[in-house]
Every structure is written in C-alpha cells, then in structure tokens.
Amino acid sequence: MFSKDGKLDWDGIILAEAKRRKFLELHPESATNDHPVVFRSSIIPWWAWMMRSYLPEAELINGRAAMVGFFMAYVVDALTGLGVVGQTGNFICKAGFFVAVIAIIFIRRTQDFENLKKLADEATFYDKQWQASWIDQNATSGSLDQTGKKI
C-alpha cells in the first residue's frame, strides 16, 4: 500500500496521515476503545516530516529548534561577549549549535528519554549477564583469596 520501488513510501504515509487528521477535524468521532487508531507518528523518521514542514510534527521540531537556538544565542553572548551576528564565526557557538541540533533530533519528546534509557540498558545487558555468570561461578567454586582462605 505504501511502497514504491520496494521501499517504504514515507511521503505517501505522511499524506495519508494528513488527510486522516483533516477528515477527523471536519467529521469528529466519539472516542472509543473498540477501534483504536494504530497509526503512530513516532515511527516516521524526522527527515520525512521535515519535507512537509506544514504538518504538526515538523512544526513541533522547528519550534523547539528555534527556542533552543534563541536560548543558546543568549548563553554564548553571556560567555563570549559577542553579539548575535558576531557569534557565527565563534567555536563555542558552532559547538552549541551542533549539540542543540543533535539533541532536538534524538530527543523529540519526554518519552524519548525512556527509549534512550532502554537502549542503553539493552546495550549493557550482555555485559551485566557475563559479569553475573562470573560472580556465580566464583561463588560456587569457592575461590581463594591471596592468603589461601575462602572468600
């Protein structure tokens, strides 16, 4: 349904979602749990939303970027004494801009913090499992310390 040349057609998905939202605005339905909406806009990559800048997700990201950029300009102004125009050639300004853009892309909602935390836990899960197996093995084998006594 939403595939083009064997790849997922993000433009088609976004247009269908925009049409669905417009239809629901014109013809509202009573909310029930019998037929939940299964479309989740969080699975659509950020770059696909950016191509349609008039849709709500793109407006959210653009608005957040503008607010963070405005705040970063004041911070750099306070640190360096440069005006907003003079900040364009400053390393601190470029580094702050880079950090702000990366943070806005990766952390779009507060629930993204939980997703990143789960990802970090999953990345370290096997290391924790490996360490736990060594702790169990040392406890059952009755390993000895340097003086020859059991630990």
VOPAGU-2260 file (C-alpha; in pm, 1 decimal, decimal comma):
REM VOPAGU-2260
SITE   aa  ch    i         X         Y         Z
SITE  MET   A    0       0,0       0,0       0,0
SITE  PHE   A    1     272,3     248,7      93,0
SITE  SER   A    2     562,3     107,6    -104,4
SITE  LYS   A    3     740,6     246,8    -405,6
SITE  ASP   A    4    1013,9      52,1    -585,2
SITE  GLY   A    5    1029,1    -197,3    -298,0
SITE  LYS   A    6    1090,9      75,1     -38,3
SITE  LEU   A    7     858,8     235,1     212,7
SITE  ASP   A    8     695,5     548,5      69,5
SITE  TRP   A    9     716,1     794,9     358,7
SITE  ASP   A   10     559,3    1073,7     152,6
SITE  GLY   A   11     252,9     857,5      92,3
SITE  ILE   A   12     227,3     773,5     462,0
SITE  ILE   A   13     253,7    1137,0     565,0
SITE  LEU   A   14      -3,1    1248,1     307,8
SITE  ALA   A   15    -243,8     974,4     422,2
SITE  GLU   A   16    -196,3    1080,4     785,2
SITE  ALA   A   17    -255,9    1446,5     695,6
SITE  LYS   A   18    -575,4    1351,0     510,2
SITE  ARG   A   19    -688,0    1137,0     805,5
SITE  ARG   A   20    -630,5    1423,0    1050,4
SITE  LYS   A   21    -810,8    1670,9     824,1
SITE  PHE   A   22   -1106,4    1430,0     791,2
SITE  LEU   A   23   -1121,7    1388,0    1169,2
SITE  GLU   A   24   -1119,7    1766,0    1213,1
SITE  LEU   A   25   -1413,4    1803,2     974,6
SITE  HIS   A   26   -1601,9    1493,3    1093,0
SITE  PRO   A   27   -1511,5    1426,3    1457,7
SITE  GLU   A   28   -1589,1    1084,8    1602,2
SITE  SER   A   29   -1662,4     991,6    1958,8
SITE  ALA   A   30   -1364,6     827,5    2122,4
SITE  THR   A   31   -1395,0     456,9    2198,3
SITE  ASN   A   32   -1151,9     179,3    2269,6
SITE  ASP   A   33   -1332,8     -59,3    2034,5
SITE  HIS   A   34   -1134,9      51,6    1729,5
SITE  PRO   A   35    -812,7     218,8    1843,3
SITE  VAL   A   36    -605,9     418,8    1598,1
SITE  VAL   A   37    -294,9     217,0    1529,9
SITE  PHE   A   38    -106,2     481,8    1331,8
SITE  ARG   A   39     186,7     610,0    1533,9
SITE  SER   A   40     361,1     917,2    1401,9
SITE  SER   A   41     668,7     840,5    1612,4
SITE  ILE   A   42     775,3     565,8    1369,3
SITE  ILE   A   43     807,1     814,0    1085,0
SITE  PRO   A   44    1166,9     940,3    1063,2
SITE  TRP   A   45    1229,4    1306,5    1134,6
SITE  TRP   A   46    1364,2    1376,6     785,5
SITE  ALA   A   47    1033,1    1266,8     630,5
SITE  TRP   A   48     843,5    1517,5     847,2
SITE  MET   A   49    1087,8    1794,4     754,1
SITE  MET   A   50     993,8    1760,3     387,2
SITE  ARG   A   51     635,8    1850,2     487,4
SITE  SER   A   52     705,2    2147,1     714,0
SITE  TYR   A   53     338,5    2247,2     746,8
SITE  LEU   A   54     241,8    1932,5     941,2
SITE  PRO   A   55     228,7    1923,6    1324,3
SITE  GLU   A   56     537,2    1707,5    1383,3
SITE  ALA   A   57     757,0    1933,1    1170,2
SITE  GLU   A   58     616,9    2242,1    1341,7
SITE  LEU   A   59     698,6    2087,4    1679,1
SITE  ILE   A   60    1059,3    2017,3    1580,9
SITE  ASN   A   61    1106,7    2356,5    1412,3
SITE  GLY   A   62     958,3    2542,0    1709,0
SITE  ARG   A   63    1177,0    2355,4    1954,5
SITE  ALA   A   64    1484,0    2424,9    1740,2
SITE  ALA   A   65    1401,5    2797,1    1732,8
SITE  MET   A   66    1357,4    2814,9    2111,1
SITE  VAL   A   67    1678,9    2623,8    2181,7
SITE  GLY   A   68    1868,7    2834,5    1927,5
SITE  PHE   A   69    1744,6    3157,1    2083,4
SITE  PHE   A   70    1849,0    3038,5    2430,0
SITE  MET   A   71    2188,9    2921,9    2301,6
SITE  ALA   A   72    2247,7    3266,0    2145,2
SITE  TYR   A   73    2197,9    3428,9    2485,5
SITE  VAL   A   74    2428,0    3175,5    2655,0
SITE  VAL   A   75    2705,7    3229,2    2400,3
SITE  ASP   A   76    2655,4    3605,9    2424,1
SITE  ALA   A   77    2697,9    3586,3    2801,3
SITE  LEU   A   78    3008,6    3365,0    2775,6
SITE  THR   A   79    3193,3    3546,1    2498,2
SITE  GLY   A   80    3050,4    3897,7    2490,5
SITE  LEU   A   81    2987,9    3869,0    2116,9
SITE  GLY   A   82    2662,6    3987,8    1968,5
SITE  VAL   A   83    2431,0    3751,3    1784,7
SITE  VAL   A   84    2580,9    3841,3    1445,3
SITE  GLY   A   85    2936,7    3803,8    1574,4
SITE  GLN   A   86    2867,1    3453,9    1704,0
SITE  THR   A   87    2861,2    3292,6    1360,9
SITE  GLY   A   88    3238,7    3254,4    1347,5
SITE  ASN   A   89    3282,4    3151,1    1710,9
SITE  PHE   A   90    3376,2    2791,1    1800,6
SITE  ILE   A   91    3159,0    2789,7    2115,0
SITE  CYS   A   92    2860,9    2897,6    1905,7
SITE  LYS   A   93    2921,1    2625,5    1647,5
SITE  ALA   A   94    2962,6    2360,6    1917,9
SITE  GLY   A   95    2645,9    2474,6    2094,9
SITE  PHE   A   96    2455,9    2470,7    1767,1
SITE  PHE   A   97    2576,6    2117,3    1693,5
SITE  VAL   A   98    2474,0    1992,7    2039,6
SITE  ALA   A   99    2133,3    2160,5    2012,6
SITE  VAL   A  100    2058,2    2011,5    1671,0
SITE  ILE   A  101    2162,2    1661,0    1777,8
SITE  ALA   A  102    1954,7    1685,7    2096,9
SITE  ILE   A  103    1648,3    1807,9    1907,7
SITE  ILE   A  104    1673,7    1526,2    1655,4
SITE  PHE   A  105    1722,3    1247,2    1909,1
SITE  ILE   A  106    1503,0    1373,6    2192,1
SITE  ARG   A  107    1176,4    1489,0    2039,2
SITE  ARG   A  108     953,3    1406,5    2335,1
SITE  THR   A  109     999,7    1329,9    2702,5
SITE  GLN   A  110     925,2     964,8    2633,2
SITE  ASP   A  111    1234,7     958,9    2411,7
SITE  PHE   A  112    1441,9     979,9    2732,3
SITE  GLU   A  113    1288,1     647,7    2836,6
SITE  ASN   A  114    1357,7     499,3    2494,4
SITE  LEU   A  115    1722,6     607,1    2512,2
SITE  LYS   A  116    1748,2     468,1    2866,7
SITE  LYS   A  117    1605,4     133,7    2749,9
SITE  LEU   A  118    1850,2     132,4    2459,7
SITE  ALA   A  119    2143,1     191,6    2697,0
SITE  ASP   A  120    2019,4     -84,9    2929,3
SITE  GLU   A  121    1987,6    -321,1    2635,4
SITE  ALA   A  122    2337,3    -232,2    2514,4
SITE  THR   A  123    2487,8    -316,6    2854,7
SITE  PHE   A  124    2262,3    -618,0    2926,5
SITE  TYR   A  125    2501,4    -880,6    2791,0
SITE  ASP   A  126    2794,0    -730,4    2980,4
SITE  LYS   A  127    2592,0    -745,4    3303,9
SITE  GLN   A  128    2487,7   -1102,0    3224,3
SITE  TRP   A  129    2850,0   -1202,7    3159,0
SITE  GLN   A  130    2966,3   -1043,2    3485,8
SITE  ALA   A  131    2686,4   -1216,5    3676,4
SITE  SER   A  132    2790,8   -1554,5    3535,7
SITE  TRP   A  133    3146,3   -1499,0    3662,6
SITE  ILE   A  134    3020,0   -1395,6    4007,1
SITE  ASP   A  135    2807,0   -1711,5    4025,6
SITE  GLN   A  136    3097,3   -1926,3    3910,3
SITE  ASN   A  137    3332,4   -1779,7    4174,6
SITE  ALA   A  138    3072,7   -1830,2    4447,4
SITE  THR   A  139    3013,4   -2197,3    4360,5
SITE  SER   A  140    3379,1   -2288,9    4306,1
SITE  GLY   A  141    3483,8   -2149,8    4644,2
SITE  SER   A  142    3764,4   -1934,4    4509,0
SITE  LEU   A  143    4050,7   -1845,1    4740,5
SITE  ASP   A  144    4193,9   -1503,6    4817,8
SITE  GLN   A  145    4568,2   -1421,8    4827,2
SITE  THR   A  146    4616,8   -1565,7    5176,9
SITE  GLY   A  147    4464,9   -1901,5    5081,5
SITE  LYS   A  148    4137,8   -1852,7    5268,6
SITE  LYS   A  149    3797,5   -1897,5    5108,3
SITE  ILE   A  150    3624,5   -1579,3    5003,9
